[in-house]
Amino acid sequence: RGGGGAMESAAKGGYVLANLAEVVERVLGFLPTKALLRAACVCRLWRECARRTLRTRQRIAWVSALEPGPAENHALVRALARELEKVHVLPQTVLYIADAETFSGHEECHEQKKARKRNSKETALALEKLLPKRCQVLGLVTPGIVVTPMGSSSNQPQEIEEGEAGFALLFPKIDGVKIHTFHFSKDVKNRVFDESKFAEAGLKNNPDLRVVLLFGYNSWKTGATRFLHQIVNPLNEKSIILAGGQVESFTSLTSENSHAQPGDACGVVGLAFSGPQIQSATVLLDQDVADERTAEAAMQRLKAANIPEHNTIGFMFACVGRGYRHYKTKRNMEADAFRKFFPNVPLFGFFGHGEIGCDRIVTGNFVLRECNDIKDDLLHGYTTVMTLIHLGSTK
């Protein structure tokens, strides 16, 4: 009789899981995304429930790598392979940034034998293969990394100026928000940039454009600074947040339409964020910001922008000359100051070769008022640009 009761209970459970969508969605809601996608293959009901569950997962996730990996692959590759089994989002756009020195690697002679090290193309390909096929990916390598450890958005962000480190930001499909990658490469035959390319990239004639993150690469090349001005100046509108900096190189740039490879030319890559619900602000920490008091004063300016802190991400783009050298050997000064004023906003970024940004606020209540024709200066050196991007309230 006991066996019969167990069979009856199993039959009832089977009926519930095959017919009652509300119960199925409740159960599937506990699964990480990869397991959820596998469960969606069971039957039509589970597929529909899985789709509805995925649509509710609109919070940004991230993977951090802070420990050196084995010689054959970068720590970020290993961390991403492990953590993608656990995340509760389906990435639609991914921004990853890793330290240039260990990501790229090189071949070196050791006892007359060539010891094979990593190369950036193989490392980038290994990362891209871990991500969904239709995901757009932008990958950068820089001299140093700013990263919030995994587990909680309130974890203490780390400024890692030397050694192996990296992170991947996983942006799901978010209602009312469009994120897309872009790439402008300098044409050696043409000194004048064709500004019609801005419209093609969604950076002009786009009333919903709110934030543009820009990253110049191969900045040491002849004409690189002039080309960066040609990109930045036409986008310098009070109603758009511009932030970013000069990186060593880009290592990945994939979208549905293209798969760009790093070349010998200089250029600019980036991410554009569009949507009426997006709010953002930036502050510039100039050379005079050189101690705890002045760093915290800059964060107070950012706090005064009143950007909502739920579903918000912070970026820090700093010069390689700042960090502990600038602050008289005190490490993590700017990241600590950010955490003091924004206890629950994760912070990411890098140390690079030049910074892009200024003091600016763009919110839903923002009214564009140009008092004069003077444009903000956006290109800097030996500074830090702090940025907040709020992507709207999540479900």
C-alpha positions, 0 to 999 in steps of 0.5 A, a space after each residue: 500500500 505504501 508503494 501505491 501511495 508513493 506512485 500516486 504522489 509521483 503521478 500527481 507531481 508529474 501531472 502538476 509539472 506537466 500542466 500547471 504553468 504557475 508551479 513550473 515557473 516557480 520551480 524553474 525560477 531557481 535554476 541558473 540560466 544554462 540549466 534553465 535553457 536545458 529544461 526548456 527542451 523538455 516540453 512546450 509548457 516548460 519552454 514557454 515558462 522558461 522564456 517568461 522566466 528569462 524575460 524577468 532576469 534583467 539585472 546585470 551580472 559579472 564575473 571577476 578574476 583576481 587570482 593568476 591562472 595556469 600558464 595555458 590560459 588567463 584567469 578570466 577564461 577559467 572564471 568565466 567557464 566556471 561562473 557561466 554555469 551559475 549566473 541567472 542572466 542570458 547575456 546579450 552584450 558582454 564587456 570584458 577587460 583584462 590586464 594586457 601583460 598576462 592576457 597577451 603573453 609572448 613567446 620567450 626563450 628559456 634554456 634554449 627552448 621556446 616556452 609557449 605562452 598565451 597569445 591574445 587572439 587565442 585567449 579572446 577566442 576562448 572567451 568568445 566561445 564560452 558566450 552565446 553565439 548571438 551575444 555582442 562582445 567587446 573585449 579590451 586589454 589595459 595596463 591595470 584593472 578596477 574590479 568588484 569581486 563577485 558575490 555582492 555589489 557591496 563588495 570592496 572594489 579593487 584597483 589592481 595596477 599590476 598582475 593578472 586580473 580581469 572581469 566580464 560584465 554580462 548585460 541581459 536584454 533589458 526592457 526599454 534599453 538598447 546597448 550596441 557596440 561600435 568601431 571606427 578605424 582611422 582610414 590612412 587614405 582619408 584625413 577627414 572622418 565621414 560623420 555619416 558613420 555616426 548615424 549608422 552606429 546609432 550615435 546621431 539622430 538617436 533621441 534616446 541616446 544617453 551614454 557612450 563609452 569610448 575606448 581609443 586604441 593604438 594611441 601611440 600611432 601617428 594621427 591617433 590623437 587627432 582621430 580621437 578628437 574627430 570622434 569625440 568632438 561631434 558627440 560632445 553634447 550636454 545631453 549625452 554622457 561620454 566617458 572612457 579612455 585610451 587602452 592598449 588594444 581591443 581583443 574582441 568585437 563581435 556583433 550580429 553583423 560583424 566580427 572585427 579584428 584588431 589591426 595596425 591602425 588606430 581607432 575607437 571602439 565602444 558601447 552606446 546605451 540608449 533608452 529614456 529610462 537611463 540616467 547617468 553622471 560623470 565627474 572628473 578627478 583632475 591632477 589636483 585631487 591627490 589625497 583622501 579629502 579631495 578624492 571624497 569631495 569628488 565623490 560627493 559631487 557624483 553623489 549630488 547628481 542623485 542618480 538612483 543606485 539600484 540597478 546601477 553600475 559604476 565605472 572608473 577610468 584612470 591614468 596609469 600615473 595615478 593609483 598608489 604612485 599618485 597618492 603617495 603609496 596609499 593603494 585603492 584610494 579612489 575605489 575606497 572613496 567611491 565605495 564610501 559614498 556608493 556602498 551598493 554600486 559595483 565598480 569596474 574600469 581600468 588604468 589606461 593611457 588617457 581619459 575621456 570625460 567631464 563633470 556632467 549629469 543626464 537624468 530624466 528631468 534633465 533639460 538641455 540648456 546651452 548657455 554658450 557655445 563653449 564645449 566641455 574639454 573631454 580628453 585628459 591625462 593624469 586624471 580619473 573619470 568616475 561614471 554612474 550608469 542607471 539602467 532603470 528599475 528592474 522587475 
